[in-house]
Amino acid sequence: MAVNERAGKPALASMLVDVDRLIGAYYDVHPDPNVPAQAVAFGTSGHRGSSLNASFNEDHILATTAAICRYRKSRGIDGPLYLGKDSHALSGPATRTAVEVLVANGVSVLLDSADALTPTPAVSHAILVYNRGRSAGLADGIVVTPSHNPPEDGGFKYNPPNGGPADTDITGAIQADANDLLRSGLTGISRVPYAEAVGSVGRYDFTSTYVADLAHVVDMEAIRKSGLKLGVDPLGGASVGYWGAIRDRYGLDLTVTNEVVDPQFGFMTVDWDGRIRMDPSSPYAMARLVALKDRFDVAFACDTDADRHGIVAGAAGLMNPNHFLSAAIGYLYRNRDWRKDVAVGKTLVSTRMIDFVTAELPRRLLEVPVGFKWFVDGLVDGSLGFGGEESAGASFLRRDGSVWTTDKDGLIACLLAAEMTAVTGHNPAVAYDSLTGRFGTPAYERIDAPATRDQKAILSKLSPAQVTASSLAGEPVTAVLTRAPGNDAPIGGVKVTTEHGWFAARPSGTEDVYKVYAESFLGEDHLDRILAEAQQVVSDALRGGEPG
């Protein structure tokens, strides 16, 4: 992928979205649900798009919220609904629309008591705290966020009573119902004016409740006693009000390097492709914080809804997410009094280093398809201590082995980096270097390759028999997987492994490409061979799957 010449440099005025135009289009543009790109389409757990191209407009939110109300009623979910939002320009209007429909349908809505921004993990935490010990009257939640994606995007996520990302059976039902409502011209959707609706909603102090509970998941006292100099950049997102509260409650030497909240995100350095994107795992988006690395023992950032993390480990700079996950797992399972049968969770496109760390502990490895939803049940019942994704998303159990959140939590991942440094005397990058000394140094990359809609459909349903390659980059193929080893769930693509490397290919849900993830423990040249041959392997399989 070609890197834009402005990557890592401050955004230009010409790159900034016109917020008034964006919000105007939210109300004025009406999507055609018969056009796939304009229909409600849930990804991992929610719908995402832009009002400027008729993919995230008021009609979408009216229909989706009404569908959520109907889903709740069909499942007997009648407790409160925790509603949070991030700082994207479309999040405010979409929240207002959702409140109008939820209140009209008799849902007990809880908004932030200070009308503050609300991280995804704070919503998950609130749901789980409320539902603990209950078997009826259960709570659920909605987070209005497109995560780390560009300023012109909007997003709308549903979290059921388990607190995690909604599973495909839930999102599929909501998506289908919402599109039926769109096709009917929104007939039968109840709503009340916002000024009336907001007067009947309840209030919940997301910030204080979440922050007060942090000492039960991270050793905040160890961090305080260490005197570490910590830095954090909220990237203009929903965690901006949380870090000062964390600093003050726990007496940390923590500096918030940027407290600006700007729906244009004009303070950002642009990402690899020249677009503004609040991705804490991107060295281009994180250039400002990385430039301050010498001021802090550890620094970190969260994306816009705070479900992803980025760790700047002193002189080592920004850690690759796979590196931090590996080091974090090694630390947690040696420094928590969790049951010996508590497993380690990873998605199958995450680094094999996690496999080696897990075997050394020793613990059971749960390797699942892409999507944090696959970790939810294990986190709820305490059988899974940690769940992590290569895209810098993770959560883990409380110190007593009970559930904390069942959605990704960037704040506790950042604070864990500080705990690791405080307790061990060295930062997570040093811990990762120790792992490479024992297991080798992997090279890892993800690329996109073009694919038609028909080809993506074939790829998502491949069988191992359709992949005929017997070798990959000079090594015998040891396994061809189309189902995840940890739970036997379809991976929606294929993973091919050898002794020293692997690749996985899966179709994009939003673009005419498929994603190829690859890793080699034999160096960059071997990785390049894997990537090149992977595309040929997939092409051969796609040709074999096409009708004659």
Beta strands, then each sheet from edge to edge (+ up, - down):
strand 1: 46-50
strand 2: 81-85
strand 3: 109-112
strand 4: 140-144
strand 5: 153-159
strand 6: 202-204
strand 7: 229-233
strand 8: 253-256
strand 9: 298-302
strand 10: 309-312
strand 11: 343-347
strand 12: 365-368
strand 13: 384-389
strand 14: 393-396
strand 15: 443-450
strand 16: 471-472
strand 17: 475-476
strand 18: 479-483
strand 19: 490-497
strand 20: 501-507
strand 21: 513-520
sheet 1: 1+ 5- 4+ 2+ 3+ 6+
sheet 2: 8+ 7+ 9+ 10-
sheet 3: 12+ 11+ 13+ 14-
sheet 4: 15+ 21- 20+ 19- 18+
sheet 5: 16+ 17-
end
